[in-house]
Amino acid sequence: MNYRHAFHAGNHADVLKHVVLLALIEALQRKATPFVVLDTHAGRGRYALHDASARRTGEADTGALRVLGAKPEAIAIRRYQDALRRCNPDGGLRIYPGSPLLTAMAMRDDDRLICFETQPDEARALAALFARDHRVHVQHGDGYAAIKALLPPKPRRGLVLIDPPYETQEAEFGAVLAALAEGLQRWPQGIFAVWFPIKQRRSLQRFLRAVALLPAKDILLAELLIRPDDTPLRLNGSAMLLLNPPWKLDAEIAAALPALAAEFGETGASHRLEWLRRETTG
Ligand SMILES: C[S@@+](CC[C@H](N)C(=O)[O-])C[C@H]1O[C@@H](n2cnc3c(N)ncnc32)[C@H](O)[C@@H]1O
């Protein structure tokens, strides 16, 4: 396993993922009852963009930093900008918050976050970040196994974020599908959010056909491409799959996607929001 998220922190894929994540958490907070977030592939939680890994790629410069400088109308993007500013009170973007930190910053006192991470030093850094936060539990271990071991959670309200590295894409798609099938069987009402990379569209069709057959009531796909999806070796864009998304979340994402595409747009940037399945009306 070679993947280090520090090389990619704050890139366009993180922006999409984290804009959607914060919208999901906001939606969960519409009710006073507490919720649980299981972050199966959590990373180290916080990335120093001036350190050697992030500087080498500079991916945040064309991702989060651009969004931070924009003046968006979409509430989902403004919420994300606010979170970045809270992590960088002196201005600029030196610290990029990963999914666990963004979640913890948005949570209330009785909400809970459970994080899994397999790389020992990433897990250690994450545990240190939350050492004094009684709401957050960090586990050094396999996030897919956590779906079997921990679902359904108590309370039975909340979200599972699945954000693997896709080092071998086909194998990871298989693992994600198995995890979703298991997770939905254990917790049919749970919200499941899955990030995946888009390189060549052809290689996604089989995965998406299998996703559409999963037993969730509603399945929403939100895609953001920064260039056409025909360059096999590049991260041309990415997507979030949302199973059982909260009510009206689609409208928030629909408002954010065009603004993000405009911000990142090389030639051929595009976006798509599509229901792969929709049973709930209203
Ligand atoms: C894309 S990064 C996660 C980024 C994080 N979710 C965020 O948004 O800030 C993927 C992480 O998953 C970890 N990982 C890989 N396989 C795993 C597994 N089976 N269980 C838990 N973590 C895993 C990697 O070490 C890496 O830190």
The ligand as a MOL file (V3000), in Angstrom:
LIG
                    3D

  0  0  0     0  0            999 V3000
M  V30 BEGIN CTAB
M  V30 COUNTS 27 29 0 0 0
M  V30 BEGIN ATOM
M  V30 1 C -8.4560 8.8360 0.0270 0
M  V30 2 S -7.6860 8.5880 1.5720 0 CHG=1
M  V30 3 C -8.8640 9.1250 2.7380 0
M  V30 4 C -9.1070 10.5910 2.8050 0
M  V30 5 C -10.1300 11.0030 3.8280 0
M  V30 6 N -11.3540 10.2140 3.7360 0
M  V30 7 C -10.4690 12.4700 3.6550 0
M  V30 8 O -11.4570 12.7840 2.9570 0
M  V30 9 O -9.7710 13.2860 4.2260 0 CHG=-1
M  V30 10 C -7.8000 6.8520 1.7720 0
M  V30 11 C -7.2020 6.3430 3.0810 0
M  V30 12 O -7.6290 4.9990 3.2770 0
M  V30 13 C -6.5930 4.2830 3.9250 0
M  V30 14 N -6.9350 2.8500 3.7150 0
M  V30 15 C -6.6280 2.0570 2.6520 0
M  V30 16 N -7.2460 0.8580 2.7910 0
M  V30 17 C -7.9720 0.9100 3.9450 0
M  V30 18 C -8.8550 0.0110 4.6100 0
M  V30 19 N -9.1220 -1.2150 4.1050 0
M  V30 20 N -9.4370 0.4080 5.7640 0
M  V30 21 C -9.1910 1.6290 6.2850 0
M  V30 22 N -8.3590 2.5290 5.7030 0
M  V30 23 C -7.7720 2.1790 4.5390 0
M  V30 24 C -5.3440 4.8080 3.2830 0
M  V30 25 O -4.2350 4.5930 4.1050 0
M  V30 26 C -5.6890 6.3060 3.1120 0
M  V30 27 O -5.2270 7.0370 4.2300 0
M  V30 END ATOM
M  V30 BEGIN BOND
M  V30 1 1 1 2
M  V30 2 1 2 3
M  V30 3 1 2 10
M  V30 4 1 3 4
M  V30 5 1 4 5
M  V30 6 1 5 6
M  V30 7 1 5 7
M  V30 8 2 7 8
M  V30 9 1 7 9
M  V30 10 1 10 11
M  V30 11 1 11 12
M  V30 12 1 11 26
M  V30 13 1 12 13
M  V30 14 1 13 14
M  V30 15 1 13 24
M  V30 16 1 14 15
M  V30 17 1 14 23
M  V30 18 2 15 16
M  V30 19 1 16 17
M  V30 20 1 17 18
M  V30 21 2 17 23
M  V30 22 1 18 19
M  V30 23 2 18 20
M  V30 24 1 20 21
M  V30 25 2 21 22
M  V30 26 1 22 23
M  V30 27 1 24 25
M  V30 28 1 24 26
M  V30 29 1 26 27
M  V30 END BOND
M  V30 END CTAB
M  END
